[in-house]
């Protein structure tokens, strides 16, 4: 699986959009970008995934650059409950392995 | 129902004890996983079961013994653990097969302390 690079930490004001970047410059054509988050003392939670098109669901939006070498997870209106570690993971669809990098610790500030 | 249930939530054991961690899901998922997470570190994959058969063992020491008695249950048997094995143990499940989104759903974990 391709390696991902994320900033160690970010802050975001409550109610504002949180934009979390991820670099995956060695991504292959058959690899998807997945985002999970882990709130303190809980198990990781799936957020969204995509291949090359932008995706949106009830939790977030995923913007993937045209060359697929980077992506951004957008939480449109961050709340205090969005404070968590966000993991960007690249892997082949259908593969059973899921390798977490170090992630971005997002702190939403009142 | 997207719940993965892990028991117990907390476990303290001595190095000579034998204990088991349990995981249960009723989503019809045929892949189940064990992860280990040390404090302030990301989860690390330990084992993967696919259709009740062990498909991936990430070079985990034999003092950890997984078992998948049926498609809904996953156990992790612990024996002769070391203090450095203290961690949060996470269970997950997902669909398998071609075309599956393969989204993993995680339990809340068992926090294990080895004395």
HADDOCK unambig.tbl for C-alpha pairs under 7 A between the chains (distance, minus, plus):
assign (segid A and resid 42 and name CA) (segid B and resid 108 and name CA) 4.88 0.50 0.50
assign (segid A and resid 43 and name CA) (segid B and resid 90 and name CA) 6.77 0.50 0.50
assign (segid A and resid 43 and name CA) (segid B and resid 106 and name CA) 5.41 0.50 0.50
assign (segid A and resid 43 and name CA) (segid B and resid 107 and name CA) 5.55 0.50 0.50
assign (segid A and resid 43 and name CA) (segid B and resid 108 and name CA) 4.54 0.50 0.50
assign (segid A and resid 43 and name CA) (segid B and resid 109 and name CA) 6.27 0.50 0.50
assign (segid A and resid 44 and name CA) (segid B and resid 106 and name CA) 5.98 0.50 0.50
assign (segid A and resid 45 and name CA) (segid B and resid 105 and name CA) 6.77 0.50 0.50
assign (segid A and resid 45 and name CA) (segid B and resid 106 and name CA) 6.74 0.50 0.50
assign (segid A and resid 46 and name CA) (segid B and resid 103 and name CA) 6.94 0.50 0.50
assign (segid A and resid 93 and name CA) (segid B and resid 101 and name CA) 6.83 0.50 0.50
assign (segid A and resid 93 and name CA) (segid B and resid 102 and name CA) 6.98 0.50 0.50
assign (segid A and resid 94 and name CA) (segid B and resid 96 and name CA) 6.61 0.50 0.50
assign (segid A and resid 94 and name CA) (segid B and resid 97 and name CA) 6.47 0.50 0.50
assign (segid A and resid 94 and name CA) (segid B and resid 98 and name CA) 6.29 0.50 0.50
assign (segid A and resid 94 and name CA) (segid B and resid 99 and name CA) 6.98 0.50 0.50
assign (segid A and resid 94 and name CA) (segid B and resid 100 and name CA) 6.20 0.50 0.50
assign (segid A and resid 94 and name CA) (segid B and resid 101 and name CA) 6.86 0.50 0.50
assign (segid A and resid 94 and name CA) (segid B and resid 102 and name CA) 5.73 0.50 0.50
assign (segid A and resid 99 and name CA) (segid B and resid 44 and name CA) 6.94 0.50 0.50
assign (segid A and resid 99 and name CA) (segid B and resid 45 and name CA) 6.99 0.50 0.50
assign (segid A and resid 100 and name CA) (segid B and resid 42 and name CA) 5.90 0.50 0.50
assign (segid A and resid 100 and name CA) (segid B and resid 43 and name CA) 6.31 0.50 0.50
assign (segid A and resid 101 and name CA) (segid B and resid 42 and name CA) 6.42 0.50 0.50
assign (segid A and resid 102 and name CA) (segid B and resid 41 and name CA) 6.87 0.50 0.50
assign (segid A and resid 102 and name CA) (segid B and resid 42 and name CA) 5.77 0.50 0.50
